[in-house]
Amino acid sequence: MCDEIAALRSNRTWSLVPFHPSMNVVGSRWVYRINRHVDGSIKHYKARLVARGFTQQEGIDYFETFSPVIK
């Protein structure tokens, strides 16, 4: 989890802003996964912080979307 937070900060994925009562705060959740070798032994653990974006309303909470695509 520390590696994921460090990666989000270094990539400047989001920024913290002061809270105002009129703001809709978007929650988040940790998603965990275990990657395994072909023989079934554990290769490494992964943790991902995902935003619960379904609580947002277009035009109020956001105006454009961004989806990173890697090839």
PQR file of N, CA, C, O and H, with PARSE charges and radii, in Angstrom:
ATOM      1  N   MET A   1       0.827  -1.181   0.000 -0.4000 1.5000
ATOM      2  CA  MET A   1       0.000   0.000   0.000 -0.0000 2.0000
ATOM      3  C   MET A   1       0.875   1.249   0.000  0.5500 1.7000
ATOM      4  O   MET A   1       0.531   2.250  -0.628 -0.5500 1.4000
ATOM      5  N   CYS A   2       1.990   1.195   0.692 -0.4000 1.5000
ATOM      6  CA  CYS A   2       2.899   2.350   0.716 -0.0000 2.0000
ATOM      7  C   CYS A   2       3.452   2.631  -0.677  0.5500 1.7000
ATOM      8  O   CYS A   2       3.590   3.789  -1.072 -0.5500 1.4000
ATOM      9  H   CYS A   2       2.270   0.382   1.203  0.4000 1.0000
ATOM     10  N   ASP A   3       3.770   1.566  -1.425 -0.4000 1.5000
ATOM     11  CA  ASP A   3       4.274   1.745  -2.793 -0.0000 2.0000
ATOM     12  C   ASP A   3       3.219   2.389  -3.687  0.5500 1.7000
ATOM     13  O   ASP A   3       3.541   3.247  -4.509 -0.5500 1.4000
ATOM     14  H   ASP A   3       3.658   0.625  -1.105  0.4000 1.0000
ATOM     15  N   GLU A   4       1.965   1.979  -3.531 -0.4000 1.5000
ATOM     16  CA  GLU A   4       0.886   2.539  -4.352 -0.0000 2.0000
ATOM     17  C   GLU A   4       0.677   4.020  -4.036  0.5500 1.7000
ATOM     18  O   GLU A   4       0.516   4.828  -4.951 -0.5500 1.4000
ATOM     19  H   GLU A   4       1.704   1.282  -2.864  0.4000 1.0000
ATOM     20  N   ILE A   5       0.678   4.380  -2.761 -0.4000 1.5000
ATOM     21  CA  ILE A   5       0.526   5.789  -2.377 -0.0000 2.0000
ATOM     22  C   ILE A   5       1.695   6.610  -2.912  0.5500 1.7000
ATOM     23  O   ILE A   5       1.498   7.717  -3.413 -0.5500 1.4000
ATOM     24  H   ILE A   5       0.809   3.724  -2.018  0.4000 1.0000
ATOM     25  N   ALA A   6       2.917   6.073  -2.808 -0.4000 1.5000
ATOM     26  CA  ALA A   6       4.099   6.778  -3.323 -0.0000 2.0000
ATOM     27  C   ALA A   6       3.991   6.976  -4.830  0.5500 1.7000
ATOM     28  O   ALA A   6       4.356   8.037  -5.337 -0.5500 1.4000
ATOM     29  H   ALA A   6       3.077   5.173  -2.401  0.4000 1.0000
ATOM     30  N   ALA A   7       3.495   5.974  -5.556 -0.4000 1.5000
ATOM     31  CA  ALA A   7       3.348   6.092  -7.008 -0.0000 2.0000
ATOM     32  C   ALA A   7       2.303   7.146  -7.366  0.5500 1.7000
ATOM     33  O   ALA A   7       2.499   7.915  -8.308 -0.5500 1.4000
ATOM     34  H   ALA A   7       3.199   5.112  -5.144  0.4000 1.0000
ATOM     35  N   LEU A   8       1.199   7.188  -6.627 -0.4000 1.5000
ATOM     36  CA  LEU A   8       0.162   8.191  -6.887 -0.0000 2.0000
ATOM     37  C   LEU A   8       0.695   9.601  -6.642  0.5500 1.7000
ATOM     38  O   LEU A   8       0.396  10.526  -7.398 -0.5500 1.4000
ATOM     39  H   LEU A   8       1.040   6.564  -5.863  0.4000 1.0000
ATOM     40  N   ARG A   9       1.479   9.755  -5.588 -0.4000 1.5000
ATOM     41  CA  ARG A   9       2.052  11.076  -5.296 -0.0000 2.0000
ATOM     42  C   ARG A   9       3.089  11.482  -6.335  0.5500 1.7000
ATOM     43  O   ARG A   9       3.095  12.628  -6.785 -0.5500 1.4000
ATOM     44  H   ARG A   9       1.722   9.004  -4.974  0.4000 1.0000
ATOM     45  N   SER A  10       3.969  10.556  -6.723 -0.4000 1.5000
ATOM     46  CA  SER A  10       5.029  10.895  -7.680 -0.0000 2.0000
ATOM     47  C   SER A  10       4.467  11.196  -9.070  0.5500 1.7000
ATOM     48  O   SER A  10       5.030  12.009  -9.803 -0.5500 1.4000
ATOM     49  H   SER A  10       3.964   9.625  -6.357  0.4000 1.0000
ATOM     50  N   ASN A  11       3.364  10.546  -9.434 -0.4000 1.5000
ATOM     51  CA  ASN A  11       2.732  10.798 -10.738 -0.0000 2.0000
ATOM     52  C   ASN A  11       1.765  11.977 -10.705  0.5500 1.7000
ATOM     53  O   ASN A  11       1.202  12.354 -11.733 -0.5500 1.4000
ATOM     54  H   ASN A  11       2.907   9.885  -8.838  0.4000 1.0000
ATOM     55  N   ARG A  12       1.576  12.555  -9.524 -0.4000 1.5000
ATOM     56  CA  ARG A  12       0.652  13.675  -9.343 -0.0000 2.0000
ATOM     57  C   ARG A  12      -0.738  13.334  -9.887  0.5500 1.7000
ATOM     58  O   ARG A  12      -1.346  14.107 -10.626 -0.5500 1.4000
ATOM     59  H   ARG A  12       2.033  12.249  -8.689  0.4000 1.0000
ATOM     60  N   THR A  13      -1.216  12.156  -9.498 -0.4000 1.5000
ATOM     61  CA  THR A  13      -2.512  11.667  -9.943 -0.0000 2.0000
ATOM     62  C   THR A  13      -3.648  12.522  -9.412  0.5500 1.7000
ATOM     63  O   THR A  13      -4.622  12.783 -10.119 -0.5500 1.4000
ATOM     64  H   THR A  13      -0.722  11.528  -8.897  0.4000 1.0000
ATOM     65  N   TRP A  14      -3.521  12.955  -8.170 -0.4000 1.5000
ATOM     66  CA  TRP A  14      -4.537  13.796  -7.554 -0.0000 2.0000
ATOM     67  C   TRP A  14      -3.869  14.759  -6.600  0.5500 1.7000
ATOM     68  O   TRP A  14      -2.687  14.623  -6.284 -0.5500 1.4000
ATOM     69  H   TRP A  14      -2.730  12.743  -7.597  0.4000 1.0000
ATOM     70  N   SER A  15      -4.623  15.716  -6.153 -0.4000 1.5000
ATOM     71  CA  SER A  15      -4.086  16.677  -5.175 -0.0000 2.0000
ATOM     72  C   SER A  15      -5.124  16.879  -4.076  0.5500 1.7000
ATOM     73  O   SER A  15      -6.329  16.824  -4.318 -0.5500 1.4000
ATOM     74  H   SER A  15      -5.583  15.827  -6.410  0.4000 1.0000
ATOM     75  N   LEU A  16      -4.636  17.111  -2.882 -0.4000 1.5000
ATOM     76  CA  LEU A  16      -5.519  17.362  -1.759 -0.0000 2.0000
ATOM     77  C   LEU A  16      -5.889  18.837  -1.733  0.5500 1.7000
ATOM     78  O   LEU A  16      -5.036  19.705  -1.916 -0.5500 1.4000
ATOM     79  H   LEU A  16      -3.656  17.156  -2.685  0.4000 1.0000
ATOM     80  N   VAL A  17      -7.154  19.107  -1.506 -0.4000 1.5000
ATOM     81  CA  VAL A  17      -7.635  20.490  -1.430 -0.0000 2.0000
ATOM     82  C   VAL A  17      -8.383  20.661  -0.111  0.5500 1.7000
ATOM     83  O   VAL A  17      -8.880  19.683   0.447 -0.5500 1.4000
ATOM     84  H   VAL A  17      -7.847  18.401  -1.358  0.4000 1.0000
ATOM     85  N   PRO A  18      -8.469  21.884   0.391 -0.5600 1.5000
ATOM     86  CA  PRO A  18      -9.212  22.102   1.639  0.2800 2.0000
ATOM     87  C   PRO A  18     -10.683  21.721   1.471  0.5500 1.7000
ATOM     88  O   PRO A  18     -11.286  21.958   0.424 -0.5500 1.4000
ATOM     89  N   PHE A  19     -11.240  21.132   2.510 -0.4000 1.5000
ATOM     90  CA  PHE A  19     -12.638  20.688   2.472 -0.0000 2.0000
ATOM     91  C   PHE A  19     -13.578  21.864   2.678  0.5500 1.7000
ATOM     92  O   PHE A  19     -13.338  22.738   3.511 -0.5500 1.4000
ATOM     93  H   PHE A  19     -10.751  20.939   3.361  0.4000 1.0000
ATOM     94  N   HIS A  20     -14.650  21.866   1.901 -0.4000 1.5000
ATOM     95  CA  HIS A  20     -15.723  22.848   2.054 -0.0000 2.0000
ATOM     96  C   HIS A  20     -17.027  22.060   2.170  0.5500 1.7000
ATOM     97  O   HIS A  20     -17.206  21.079   1.448 -0.5500 1.4000
ATOM     98  H   HIS A  20     -14.844  21.157   1.224  0.4000 1.0000
ATOM     99  N   PRO A  21     -17.946  22.459   3.060 -0.5600 1.5000
ATOM    100  CA  PRO A  21     -19.179  21.678   3.262  0.2800 2.0000
ATOM    101  C   PRO A  21     -20.014  21.451   2.000  0.5500 1.7000
ATOM    102  O   PRO A  21     -20.782  20.490   1.949 -0.5500 1.4000
ATOM    103  N   SER A  22     -19.888  22.298   0.992 -0.4000 1.5000
ATOM    104  CA  SER A  22     -20.672  22.113  -0.233 -0.0000 2.0000
ATOM    105  C   SER A  22     -20.063  21.076  -1.174  0.5500 1.7000
ATOM    106  O   SER A  22     -20.673  20.737  -2.188 -0.5500 1.4000
ATOM    107  H   SER A  22     -19.265  23.078   1.034  0.4000 1.0000
ATOM    108  N   MET A  23     -18.876  20.568  -0.860 -0.4000 1.5000
ATOM    109  CA  MET A  23     -18.200  19.597  -1.731 -0.0000 2.0000
ATOM    110  C   MET A  23     -18.753  18.192  -1.546  0.5500 1.7000
ATOM    111  O   MET A  23     -19.154  17.808  -0.447 -0.5500 1.4000
ATOM    112  H   MET A  23     -18.380  20.844  -0.037  0.4000 1.0000
ATOM    113  N   ASN A  24     -18.768  17.432  -2.635 -0.4000 1.5000
ATOM    114  CA  ASN A  24     -19.109  16.025  -2.597 -0.0000 2.0000
ATOM    115  C   ASN A  24     -17.799  15.252  -2.496  0.5500 1.7000
ATOM    116  O   ASN A  24     -17.020  15.212  -3.448 -0.5500 1.4000
ATOM    117  H   ASN A  24     -18.441  17.745  -3.527  0.4000 1.0000
ATOM    118  N   VAL A  25     -17.562  14.647  -1.355 -0.4000 1.5000
ATOM    119  CA  VAL A  25     -16.312  13.922  -1.143 -0.0000 2.0000
ATOM    120  C   VAL A  25     -16.420  12.550  -1.798  0.5500 1.7000
ATOM    121  O   VAL A  25     -17.379  11.816  -1.560 -0.5500 1.4000
ATOM    122  H   VAL A  25     -18.195  14.679  -0.581  0.4000 1.0000
ATOM    123  N   VAL A  26     -15.441  12.209  -2.620 -0.4000 1.5000
ATOM    124  CA  VAL A  26     -15.412  10.920  -3.306 -0.0000 2.0000
ATOM    125  C   VAL A  26     -14.643   9.944  -2.427  0.5500 1.7000
ATOM    126  O   VAL A  26     -13.481  10.177  -2.093 -0.5500 1.4000
ATOM    127  H   VAL A  26     -14.662  12.805  -2.814  0.4000 1.0000
ATOM    128  N   GLY A  27     -15.288   8.872  -2.064 -0.4000 1.5000
ATOM    129  CA  GLY A  27     -14.646   7.857  -1.239 -0.0000 2.0000
ATOM    130  C   GLY A  27     -13.710   6.994  -2.065  0.5500 1.7000
ATOM    131  O   GLY A  27     -13.686   7.083  -3.293 -0.5500 1.4000
ATOM    132  H   GLY A  27     -16.231   8.682  -2.336  0.4000 1.0000
ATOM    133  N   SER A  28     -12.955   6.173  -1.395 -0.4000 1.5000
ATOM    134  CA  SER A  28     -12.038   5.266  -2.086 -0.0000 2.0000
ATOM    135  C   SER A  28     -12.026   3.932  -1.360  0.5500 1.7000
ATOM    136  O   SER A  28     -12.533   3.804  -0.246 -0.5500 1.4000
ATOM    137  H   SER A  28     -12.975   6.101  -0.397  0.4000 1.0000
ATOM    138  N   ARG A  29     -11.439   2.951  -2.012 -0.4000 1.5000
ATOM    139  CA  ARG A  29     -11.384   1.614  -1.451 -0.0000 2.0000
ATOM    140  C   ARG A  29     -10.095   0.946  -1.914  0.5500 1.7000
ATOM    141  O   ARG A  29      -9.649   1.155  -3.042 -0.5500 1.4000
ATOM    142  H   ARG A  29     -11.027   3.055  -2.917  0.4000 1.0000
ATOM    143  N   TRP A  30      -9.502   0.143  -1.039 -0.4000 1.5000
ATOM    144  CA  TRP A  30      -8.319  -0.633  -1.398 -0.0000 2.0000
ATOM    145  C   TRP A  30      -8.766  -1.957  -2.004  0.5500 1.7000
ATOM    146  O   TRP A  30      -9.640  -2.636  -1.464 -0.5500 1.4000
ATOM    147  H   TRP A  30      -9.865  -0.027  -0.123  0.4000 1.0000
ATOM    148  N   VAL A  31      -8.156  -2.319  -3.136 -0.4000 1.5000
ATOM    149  CA  VAL A  31      -8.415  -3.598  -3.787 -0.0000 2.0000
ATOM    150  C   VAL A  31      -7.101  -4.374  -3.759  0.5500 1.7000
ATOM    151  O   VAL A  31      -6.069  -3.873  -4.204 -0.5500 1.4000
ATOM    152  H   VAL A  31      -7.446  -1.769  -3.575  0.4000 1.0000
ATOM    153  N   TYR A  32      -7.144  -5.592  -3.239 -0.4000 1.5000
ATOM    154  CA  TYR A  32      -5.946  -6.411  -3.082 -0.0000 2.0000
ATOM    155  C   TYR A  32      -5.975  -7.578  -4.063  0.5500 1.7000
ATOM    156  O   TYR A  32      -7.034  -8.099  -4.415 -0.5500 1.4000
ATOM    157  H   TYR A  32      -7.983  -5.999  -2.877  0.4000 1.0000
ATOM    158  N   ARG A  33      -4.770  -7.971  -4.493 -0.4000 1.5000
ATOM    159  CA  ARG A  33      -4.657  -9.078  -5.441 -0.0000 2.0000
ATOM    160  C   ARG A  33      -3.348  -9.802  -5.181  0.5500 1.7000
ATOM    161  O   ARG A  33      -2.351  -9.184  -4.806 -0.5500 1.4000
ATOM    162  H   ARG A  33      -3.911  -7.548  -4.207  0.4000 1.0000
ATOM    163  N   ILE A  34      -3.353 -11.099  -5.378 -0.4000 1.5000
ATOM    164  CA  ILE A  34      -2.137 -11.909  -5.246 -0.0000 2.0000
ATOM    165  C   ILE A  34      -1.768 -12.413  -6.628  0.5500 1.7000
ATOM    166  O   ILE A  34      -2.551 -13.115  -7.268 -0.5500 1.4000
ATOM    167  H   ILE A  34      -4.163 -11.601  -5.682  0.4000 1.0000
ATOM    168  N   ASN A  35      -0.578 -12.057  -7.092 -0.4000 1.5000
ATOM    169  CA  ASN A  35      -0.077 -12.595  -8.363 -0.0000 2.0000
ATOM    170  C   ASN A  35       0.731 -13.847  -8.062  0.5500 1.7000
ATOM    171  O   ASN A  35       1.540 -13.878  -7.134 -0.5500 1.4000
ATOM    172  H   ASN A  35       0.058 -11.487  -6.573  0.4000 1.0000
ATOM    173  N   ARG A  36       0.494 -14.877  -8.865 -0.4000 1.5000
ATOM    174  CA  ARG A  36       1.145 -16.164  -8.622 -0.0000 2.0000
ATOM    175  C   ARG A  36       1.980 -16.597  -9.815  0.5500 1.7000
ATOM    176  O   ARG A  36       1.727 -16.202 -10.953 -0.5500 1.4000
ATOM    177  H   ARG A  36      -0.163 -14.852  -9.618  0.4000 1.0000
ATOM    178  N   HIS A  37       2.977 -17.413  -9.528 -0.4000 1.5000
ATOM    179  CA  HIS A  37       3.768 -18.054 -10.578 -0.0000 2.0000
ATOM    180  C   HIS A  37       2.933 -19.170 -11.200  0.5500 1.7000
ATOM    181  O   HIS A  37       1.855 -19.492 -10.701 -0.5500 1.4000
ATOM    182  H   HIS A  37       3.183 -17.734  -8.603  0.4000 1.0000
ATOM    183  N   VAL A  38       3.421 -19.753 -12.277 -0.4000 1.5000
ATOM    184  CA  VAL A  38       2.717 -20.836 -12.966 -0.0000 2.0000
ATOM    185  C   VAL A  38       2.505 -22.030 -12.036  0.5500 1.7000
ATOM    186  O   VAL A  38       1.479 -22.705 -12.123 -0.5500 1.4000
ATOM    187  H   VAL A  38       4.297 -19.492 -12.682  0.4000 1.0000
ATOM    188  N   ASP A  39       3.464 -22.296 -11.147 -0.4000 1.5000
ATOM    189  CA  ASP A  39       3.344 -23.439 -10.235 -0.0000 2.0000
ATOM    190  C   ASP A  39       2.424 -23.164  -9.046  0.5500 1.7000
ATOM    191  O   ASP A  39       2.220 -24.049  -8.215 -0.5500 1.4000
ATOM    192  H   ASP A  39       4.297 -21.747 -11.076  0.4000 1.0000
ATOM    193  N   GLY A  40       1.868 -21.965  -8.948 -0.4000 1.5000
ATOM    194  CA  GLY A  40       0.928 -21.645  -7.885 -0.0000 2.0000
ATOM    195  C   GLY A  40       1.536 -20.933  -6.692  0.5500 1.7000
ATOM    196  O   GLY A  40       0.810 -20.485  -5.804 -0.5500 1.4000
ATOM    197  H   GLY A  40       2.034 -21.246  -9.623  0.4000 1.0000
ATOM    198  N   SER A  41       2.867 -20.821  -6.656 -0.4000 1.5000
ATOM    199  CA  SER A  41       3.486 -20.104  -5.540 -0.0000 2.0000
ATOM    200  C   SER A  41       3.277 -18.598  -5.710  0.5500 1.7000
ATOM    201  O   SER A  41       3.063 -18.109  -6.820 -0.5500 1.4000
ATOM    202  H   SER A  41       3.457 -21.186  -7.377  0.4000 1.0000
ATOM    203  N   ILE A  42       3.342 -17.886  -4.609 -0.4000 1.5000
ATOM    204  CA  ILE A  42       3.063 -16.448  -4.622 -0.0000 2.0000
ATOM    205  C   ILE A  42       4.232 -15.684  -5.232  0.5500 1.7000
ATOM    206  O   ILE A  42       5.372 -15.803  -4.782 -0.5500 1.4000
ATOM    207  H   ILE A  42       3.516 -18.283  -3.708  0.4000 1.0000
ATOM    208  N   LYS A  43       3.933 -14.901  -6.258 -0.4000 1.5000
ATOM    209  CA  LYS A  43       4.941 -14.060  -6.911 -0.0000 2.0000
ATOM    210  C   LYS A  43       5.063 -12.740  -6.156  0.5500 1.7000
ATOM    211  O   LYS A  43       6.159 -12.376  -5.731 -0.5500 1.4000
ATOM    212  H   LYS A  43       3.007 -14.804  -6.624  0.4000 1.0000
ATOM    213  N   HIS A  44       3.961 -12.021  -5.982 -0.4000 1.5000
ATOM    214  CA  HIS A  44       3.931 -10.807  -5.176 -0.0000 2.0000
ATOM    215  C   HIS A  44       2.494 -10.386  -4.903  0.5500 1.7000
ATOM    216  O   HIS A  44       1.553 -10.859  -5.541 -0.5500 1.4000
ATOM    217  H   HIS A  44       3.070 -12.316  -6.327  0.4000 1.0000
ATOM    218  N   TYR A  45       2.354  -9.493  -3.946 -0.4000 1.5000
ATOM    219  CA  TYR A  45       1.052  -8.958  -3.584 -0.0000 2.0000
ATOM    220  C   TYR A  45       0.880  -7.597  -4.230  0.5500 1.7000
ATOM    221  O   TYR A  45       1.838  -6.834  -4.347 -0.5500 1.4000
ATOM    222  H   TYR A  45       3.118  -9.109  -3.428  0.4000 1.0000
ATOM    223  N   LYS A  46      -0.343  -7.291  -4.652 -0.4000 1.5000
ATOM    224  CA  LYS A  46      -0.622  -5.989  -5.246 -0.0000 2.0000
ATOM    225  C   LYS A  46      -1.743  -5.315  -4.467  0.5500 1.7000
ATOM    226  O   LYS A  46      -2.680  -5.969  -4.009 -0.5500 1.4000
ATOM    227  H   LYS A  46      -1.122  -7.911  -4.557  0.4000 1.0000
ATOM    228  N   ALA A  47      -1.632  -4.011  -4.326 -0.4000 1.5000
ATOM    229  CA  ALA A  47      -2.686  -3.226  -3.697 -0.0000 2.0000
ATOM    230  C   ALA A  47      -2.972  -2.054  -4.621  0.5500 1.7000
ATOM    231  O   ALA A  47      -2.050  -1.430  -5.147 -0.5500 1.4000
ATOM    232  H   ALA A  47      -0.871  -3.480  -4.698  0.4000 1.0000
ATOM    233  N   ARG A  48      -4.247  -1.756  -4.816 -0.4000 1.5000
ATOM    234  CA  ARG A  48      -4.648  -0.672  -5.706 -0.0000 2.0000
ATOM    235  C   ARG A  48      -5.676   0.178  -4.982  0.5500 1.7000
ATOM    236  O   ARG A  48      -6.624  -0.357  -4.407 -0.5500 1.4000
ATOM    237  H   ARG A  48      -4.996  -2.262  -4.389  0.4000 1.0000
ATOM    238  N   LEU A  49      -5.506   1.489  -5.001 -0.4000 1.5000
ATOM    239  CA  LEU A  49      -6.473   2.407  -4.415 -0.0000 2.0000
ATOM    240  C   LEU A  49      -7.384   2.888  -5.537  0.5500 1.7000
ATOM    241  O   LEU A  49      -6.923   3.520  -6.487 -0.5500 1.4000
ATOM    242  H   LEU A  49      -4.736   1.923  -5.468  0.4000 1.0000
ATOM    243  N   VAL A  50      -8.660   2.594  -5.428 -0.4000 1.5000
ATOM    244  CA  VAL A  50      -9.606   2.977  -6.467 -0.0000 2.0000
ATOM    245  C   VAL A  50     -10.641   3.941  -5.900  0.5500 1.7000
ATOM    246  O   VAL A  50     -11.110   3.783  -4.772 -0.5500 1.4000
ATOM    247  H   VAL A  50      -9.034   2.081  -4.656  0.4000 1.0000
ATOM    248  N   ALA A  51     -10.985   4.935  -6.697 -0.4000 1.5000
ATOM    249  CA  ALA A  51     -11.995   5.910  -6.293 -0.0000 2.0000
ATOM    250  C   ALA A  51     -13.377   5.351  -6.562  0.5500 1.7000
ATOM    251  O   ALA A  51     -13.583   4.625  -7.535 -0.5500 1.4000
ATOM    252  H   ALA A  51     -10.604   5.064  -7.613  0.4000 1.0000
ATOM    253  N   ARG A  52     -14.302   5.682  -5.720 -0.4000 1.5000
ATOM    254  CA  ARG A  52     -15.692   5.252  -5.901 -0.0000 2.0000
ATOM    255  C   ARG A  52     -16.409   6.350  -6.667  0.5500 1.7000
ATOM    256  O   ARG A  52     -17.240   7.073  -6.116 -0.5500 1.4000
ATOM    257  H   ARG A  52     -14.135   6.272  -4.931  0.4000 1.0000
ATOM    258  N   GLY A  53     -16.074   6.465  -7.955 -0.4000 1.5000
ATOM    259  CA  GLY A  53     -16.537   7.547  -8.800 -0.0000 2.0000
ATOM    260  C   GLY A  53     -18.019   7.565  -9.094  0.5500 1.7000
ATOM    261  O   GLY A  53     -18.534   8.566  -9.592 -0.5500 1.4000
ATOM    262  H   GLY A  53     -15.399   5.878  -8.402  0.4000 1.0000
ATOM    263  N   PHE A  54     -18.720   6.479  -8.797 -0.4000 1.5000
ATOM    264  CA  PHE A  54     -20.157   6.449  -9.078 -0.0000 2.0000
ATOM    265  C   PHE A  54     -20.929   7.444  -8.211  0.5500 1.7000
ATOM    266  O   PHE A  54     -22.117   7.666  -8.447 -0.5500 1.4000
ATOM    267  H   PHE A  54     -18.301   5.666  -8.393  0.4000 1.0000
ATOM    268  N   THR A  55     -20.278   8.049  -7.212 -0.4000 1.5000
ATOM    269  CA  THR A  55     -20.948   9.045  -6.369 -0.0000 2.0000
ATOM    270  C   THR A  55     -20.868  10.442  -6.972  0.5500 1.7000
ATOM    271  O   THR A  55     -21.460  11.379  -6.436 -0.5500 1.4000
ATOM    272  H   THR A  55     -19.313   7.869  -7.020  0.4000 1.0000
ATOM    273  N   GLN A  56     -20.149  10.595  -8.076 -0.4000 1.5000
ATOM    274  CA  GLN A  56     -19.982  11.906  -8.696 -0.0000 2.0000
ATOM    275  C   GLN A  56     -21.086  12.183  -9.703  0.5500 1.7000
ATOM    276  O   GLN A  56     -21.697  11.268 -10.256 -0.5500 1.4000
ATOM    277  H   GLN A  56     -19.668   9.834  -8.511  0.4000 1.0000
ATOM    278  N   GLN A  57     -21.328  13.484  -9.930 -0.4000 1.5000
ATOM    279  CA  GLN A  57     -22.300  13.910 -10.926 -0.0000 2.0000
ATOM    280  C   GLN A  57     -21.599  14.807 -11.942  0.5500 1.7000
ATOM    281  O   GLN A  57     -20.937  15.778 -11.575 -0.5500 1.4000
ATOM    282  H   GLN A  57     -20.832  14.228  -9.481  0.4000 1.0000
ATOM    283  N   GLU A  58     -21.752  14.471 -13.223 -0.4000 1.5000
ATOM    284  CA  GLU A  58     -21.112  15.238 -14.285 -0.0000 2.0000
ATOM    285  C   GLU A  58     -21.629  16.674 -14.281  0.5500 1.7000
ATOM    286  O   GLU A  58     -22.829  16.912 -14.148 -0.5500 1.4000
ATOM    287  H   GLU A  58     -22.290  13.682 -13.521  0.4000 1.0000
ATOM    288  N   GLY A  59     -20.707  17.626 -14.430 -0.4000 1.5000
ATOM    289  CA  GLY A  59     -21.060  19.037 -14.437 -0.0000 2.0000
ATOM    290  C   GLY A  59     -21.080  19.661 -13.053  0.5500 1.7000
ATOM    291  O   GLY A  59     -21.055  20.885 -12.921 -0.5500 1.4000
ATOM    292  H   GLY A  59     -19.732  17.432 -14.538  0.4000 1.0000
ATOM    293  N   ILE A  60     -21.125  18.831 -12.025 -0.4000 1.5000
ATOM    294  CA  ILE A  60     -21.092  19.335 -10.653 -0.0000 2.0000
ATOM    295  C   ILE A  60     -19.752  18.983 -10.002  0.5500 1.7000
ATOM    296  O   ILE A  60     -19.050  19.860  -9.498 -0.5500 1.4000
ATOM    297  H   ILE A  60     -21.145  17.837 -12.132  0.4000 1.0000
ATOM    298  N   ASP A  61     -19.406  17.695 -10.019 -0.4000 1.5000
ATOM    299  CA  ASP A  61     -18.172  17.226  -9.394 -0.0000 2.0000
ATOM    300  C   ASP A  61     -17.005  17.131 -10.370  0.5500 1.7000
ATOM    301  O   ASP A  61     -15.848  17.180  -9.953 -0.5500 1.4000
ATOM    302  H   ASP A  61     -19.977  16.983 -10.429  0.4000 1.0000
ATOM    303  N   TYR A  62     -17.289  17.000 -11.642 -0.4000 1.5000
ATOM    304  CA  TYR A  62     -16.220  16.925 -12.645 -0.0000 2.0000
ATOM    305  C   TYR A  62     -16.744  17.447 -13.976  0.5500 1.7000
ATOM    306  O   TYR A  62     -17.950  17.491 -14.217 -0.5500 1.4000
ATOM    307  H   TYR A  62     -18.229  16.961 -11.981  0.4000 1.0000
ATOM    308  N   PHE A  63     -15.800  17.844 -14.838 -0.4000 1.5000
ATOM    309  CA  PHE A  63     -16.168  18.380 -16.147 -0.0000 2.0000
ATOM    310  C   PHE A  63     -15.545  17.591 -17.288  0.5500 1.7000
ATOM    311  O   PHE A  63     -16.023  17.656 -18.421 -0.5500 1.4000
ATOM    312  H   PHE A  63     -14.820  17.809 -14.642  0.4000 1.0000
ATOM    313  N   GLU A  64     -14.487  16.850 -17.001 -0.4000 1.5000
ATOM    314  CA  GLU A  64     -13.863  16.012 -18.020 -0.0000 2.0000
ATOM    315  C   GLU A  64     -13.359  14.739 -17.367  0.5500 1.7000
ATOM    316  O   GLU A  64     -13.142  14.694 -16.156 -0.5500 1.4000
ATOM    317  H   GLU A  64     -14.099  16.797 -16.081  0.4000 1.0000
ATOM    318  N   THR A  65     -13.172  13.699 -18.182 -0.4000 1.5000
ATOM    319  CA  THR A  65     -12.688  12.426 -17.663 -0.0000 2.0000
ATOM    320  C   THR A  65     -11.313  12.144 -18.207  0.5500 1.7000
ATOM    321  O   THR A  65     -10.916  12.683 -19.240 -0.5500 1.4000
ATOM    322  H   THR A  65     -13.347  13.736 -19.166  0.4000 1.0000
ATOM    323  N   PHE A  66     -10.579  11.288 -17.499 -0.4000 1.5000
ATOM    324  CA  PHE A  66      -9.241  10.895 -17.915 -0.0000 2.0000
ATOM    325  C   PHE A  66      -9.097   9.412 -17.671  0.5500 1.7000
ATOM    326  O   PHE A  66      -9.394   8.915 -16.585 -0.5500 1.4000
ATOM    327  H   PHE A  66     -10.901  10.851 -16.660  0.4000 1.0000
ATOM    328  N   SER A  67      -8.639   8.707 -18.691 -0.4000 1.5000
ATOM    329  CA  SER A  67      -8.422   7.279 -18.564 -0.0000 2.0000
ATOM    330  C   SER A  67      -7.058   6.936 -19.155  0.5500 1.7000
ATOM    331  O   SER A  67      -6.881   7.011 -20.371 -0.5500 1.4000
ATOM    332  H   SER A  67      -8.398   9.111 -19.573  0.4000 1.0000
ATOM    333  N   PRO A  68      -6.091   6.562 -18.318 -0.5600 1.5000
ATOM    334  CA  PRO A  68      -4.770   6.228 -18.849  0.2800 2.0000
ATOM    335  C   PRO A  68      -4.795   4.903 -19.612  0.5500 1.7000
ATOM    336  O   PRO A  68      -5.402   3.931 -19.162 -0.5500 1.4000
ATOM    337  N   VAL A  69      -4.151   4.872 -20.736 -0.4000 1.5000
ATOM    338  CA  VAL A  69      -4.069   3.669 -21.558 -0.0000 2.0000
ATOM    339  C   VAL A  69      -2.600   3.394 -21.849  0.5500 1.7000
ATOM    340  O   VAL A  69      -1.876   4.262 -22.338 -0.5500 1.4000
ATOM    341  H   VAL A  69      -3.658   5.661 -21.102  0.4000 1.0000
ATOM    342  N   ILE A  70      -2.171   2.175 -21.541 -0.4000 1.5000
ATOM    343  CA  ILE A  70      -0.779   1.805 -21.740 -0.0000 2.0000
ATOM    344  C   ILE A  70      -0.724   0.648 -22.721  0.5500 1.7000
ATOM    345  O   ILE A  70      -1.477  -0.318 -22.597 -0.5500 1.4000
ATOM    346  H   ILE A  70      -2.759   1.470 -21.144  0.4000 1.0000
ATOM    347  N   LYS A  71       0.158   0.747 -23.686 -0.4000 1.5000
ATOM    348  CA  LYS A  71       0.336  -0.348 -24.643 -0.0000 2.0000
ATOM    349  C   LYS A  71       1.730  -0.875 -24.515  0.5500 1.7000
ATOM    350  O   LYS A  71       2.106  -1.806 -25.227 -0.5500 1.4000
ATOM    351  H   LYS A  71       0.770   1.531 -23.787  0.4000 1.0000
TER
END
